[in-house]
Amino acid sequence: MSYIRYKNNNLFVENVSVRRLVSKFSSPFYLYSEGNIIENYKSFSNNFKKSNPLICFSVKANSNIQILKILKKMGSGADVVSGGELLKAIKSGIKPNKIVFSGVGKTEDEIKLAIRKKILLINVESENEAILINKIAGKLKKKTAIGIRLNPDINAPTHKKISTGKAEDKFGLSKTNLISFCLNVKKLKNLKLNAISVHIGSQILSENPFKKTLKVLEEIIKRTAINFKFVDLGGGFGISYKKKDKKINLKNYSILVEKFRKKYNCNIIFEPGRAIVGDTAILVTKVQYLKKGSNKTFAILNAGMNDFMRTALYDAVHNIIPVIKNSKKNKGPLEFVGPICETTCKFVKYKKYQSLNQTDYVAIADVGAYGASLSSNYNTKPLIAEIIINKAKARIIRKKQDIKSLINQ
Ligand code: LLP
C-alpha cells in the first residue's frame, strides 16, 4: 500500500490532503506517514522472521523522539552513535538491553554513559578504544559487553561518500587486526567480547556485498574459534529513489543469514535506518519565486540545503512532486533550487515539468531518512517543523524552531 499518493490530482498523505495542511501550517515542513513507518518495520522484520533478529533502528537516520516511540512500540531497539542519541533512545522508552553504540570517536563521557546504562553492546572500532573502555569499566567496577567492528574491505556499490567497509575507510578493524585483537582480548579483564559487528555502507541495492561480508565473517569465526553471542550485520539496505533503481532482494539474503545463524549458533542484529523511514516522508515547500535564467527557469523554493542536505552533500536525486497536479506543460527546462547563498543549494532539474506558478506548493520526495536529522541552522535559518499523519489525524512532532533561540548567540 502506498501511503503517499494522489487522489483526484491532489497529493495525500494517508487520508489527509497536503493542500489542506498548507493552509493550516506554514511551510516548509517535513510530513511523515505513521502507517508507512509501521509497514516498513513490519516488512523488514517479516523478511528475516526465521532468524528472529534484534532490529536496532539506526537513530542517525531519524532521531525525532516521536518516531523513535513508534518504532519502540513495534519492538525496535536502537543503533546509536553519540551520547545524545543514546539518551534520546532511552527517553523514547527503548530498553538499554536493545541498544548498540557504534562510532570511531566515542568520548570518555559517552563511554561512561553507555557503561552506566548497561547497554547491550558497545561496538568497538579500534584497539585503543577497547583499552579506554576497559579502563573506565574497571573504575566503574562494571564488566562491559562489547562488540568488535570488522572492516571487511568490501567495496559496496554506492555513493563514494557513504561507503564504510573498504580498507581505506576509517571504520572498524582489518581482518588481521581483528583476529589478533580477539586472540588477546582476555587481557582486557573488564570486557566481555559478546559480538562481532560490521556495516559496509548505506543505500546498497544489491545482495552481493552482503553475501561477501558473511563469507569474511565465517572466516574470522573459524580462525578465532570464538562462539560470538551476537553477530551484528549492520544496516545499509537501499531504497528506490529513482524509478530505475533496482530493489534489493531481502528474501534471498535472509536465507543466507538464517543458514549462517544456525551454523554458528548466534543471535543476529540488524541496524537498518533508511529502509525503515526513507520513503515515509515528504518535505512540503512553496515556490517562492519563479525566475527566468538564460536557458532554464529557476523555481526558487522556501526550503533549502539547510533543511534538506542530501542533494548538496551527495548529489542525491530526490523527485519533486506537485501538491496539485495539472495537465499543462511548463515551457523549457525547470530547476528547483533553494534560498541558501551557496551554488550547491539546488535540488533537481527537469526537462519538462507541469506548469508552475509562484506560491504553488511542491514536495521533495523520500526525505524520511537523513532529512531532518541532517538539517542545520546554516544562514541562521530556524529548523523547520515536522508533522506526522496517522490516518486522518495530523500531529506536530517538532515545532518550527523559535527564531529568538537562534539570534542570541
Ligand atoms: N549502522 C551503522 C554503523 C551506520 O554507520 C549506519 C549508517 C547505519 C547502521 C544505517 O545505515 P542505513 O540502513 O540507513 O543505510 N547520510 C547518508 C547516509 C550515511 C549513513 C551512515 N551510517 C545519506 O543521507 O545517504
Residues whose N, C-alpha, C, O or C-beta is under 5 A from the ligand:
A	BS01	LLP	S58 A61 S102 I162 H199 G201 S202 Q203 G234 G235 G236 F237 E271 P272 G273 R274 A275 R310 Y370
